[in-house]
Amino acid sequence: MCLTAGTLASALSCTAQSTKHSTLIPALKLTQTHFYFGDTETIVSMKGVRINNHGRMKFVLVAKSPDWVVNVFRTDCFSH
């Protein structure tokens, strides 16, 4: 993955919700503003990656270990 104009927002611990209890997962959060795509937030950890586009594309990309299957969906389209 290549984030060309990204700025490092913070290194943080994200909370992963479980049905039994919550656990902390060390992760890196990157934010980026692009002239076409708009604001994008990327969260990367050893267990997964999530890219939230809050700009004009309005998509979410997620993948998690161990298989790293990538799923992309739009947050503004609710047709099935």
Backbone torsions as a table, in degrees:
resi	resn	phi	psi	omega
1	MET	NA	137.7	-178.0
2	CYS	-127.0	118.7	175.4
3	LEU	-107.9	106.9	-169.5
4	THR	-74.7	-46.6	-174.8
5	ALA	-113.0	27.7	-176.2
6	GLY	-74.4	150.4	173.4
7	THR	-117.4	141.8	-179.5
8	LEU	-76.8	111.0	-177.4
9	ALA	-80.0	-51.0	179.2
10	SER	-172.8	154.3	169.1
11	ALA	-98.0	126.5	-172.8
12	LEU	-144.1	174.0	171.9
13	SER	-109.6	122.4	177.9
14	CYS	-91.8	147.7	179.3
15	THR	-95.4	122.7	176.6
16	ALA	-98.3	127.1	-178.0
17	GLN	-85.8	137.7	177.6
18	SER	-127.8	159.6	178.5
19	THR	-70.3	-24.9	-178.4
20	LYS	-94.5	-44.6	-177.7
21	HIS	-164.7	169.0	178.2
22	SER	-96.0	145.0	175.9
23	THR	-131.5	150.8	177.6
24	LEU	-91.7	137.0	178.5
25	ILE	-123.5	118.9	177.6
26	PRO	-62.1	132.2	-177.5
27	ALA	-147.1	166.7	177.7
28	LEU	-119.1	129.2	-179.1
29	LYS	-112.4	124.1	180.0
30	LEU	-117.9	138.9	173.9
31	THR	-120.4	148.6	-175.4
32	GLN	-147.6	143.6	171.6
33	THR	-120.9	127.6	-178.1
34	HIS	-122.0	146.4	-176.4
35	PHE	-64.0	-28.3	179.6
36	TYR	-102.3	-49.3	-176.1
37	PHE	-77.0	-23.7	-179.5
38	GLY	83.2	-152.4	-177.7
39	ASP	-75.8	131.2	178.8
40	THR	-133.6	137.4	178.1
41	GLU	-119.5	127.6	-179.4
42	THR	-120.7	128.9	177.4
43	ILE	-119.9	122.6	-176.1
44	VAL	-125.4	133.0	173.7
45	SER	-141.2	176.6	177.6
46	MET	-68.3	-18.3	-177.6
47	LYS	-99.1	-13.6	-179.2
48	GLY	177.5	177.5	177.9
49	VAL	-139.8	144.0	176.5
50	ARG	-140.0	128.8	176.5
51	ILE	-119.1	118.9	178.0
52	ASN	-108.1	119.4	175.9
53	ASN	-99.9	114.8	180.0
54	HIS	-97.6	1.9	-178.1
55	GLY	-87.0	-144.2	-173.6
56	ARG	-75.9	-20.1	-179.4
57	MET	-82.6	-31.5	175.6
58	LYS	50.1	60.4	178.2
59	PHE	-125.4	162.4	173.4
60	VAL	-128.3	131.3	175.9
61	LEU	-116.8	128.6	179.2
62	VAL	-133.4	146.2	173.5
63	ALA	-154.8	145.9	179.0
64	LYS	-139.6	157.9	178.8
65	SER	-75.3	159.1	6.0
66	PRO	-90.5	-11.9	-173.8
67	ASP	-92.4	-21.5	177.7
68	TRP	56.1	37.3	173.4
69	VAL	-71.6	129.0	-176.4
70	VAL	-93.0	130.4	174.8
71	ASN	-121.0	133.9	178.2
72	VAL	-126.2	134.0	175.8
73	PHE	-144.2	159.4	179.1
74	ARG	-97.1	145.2	-179.1
75	THR	-92.4	-7.4	-179.4
76	ASP	-108.6	5.3	-178.1
77	CYS	-122.4	118.0	-176.4
78	PHE	-117.0	19.3	176.7
79	SER	-78.6	148.6	-177.4
80	HIS	-115.2	NA	NA
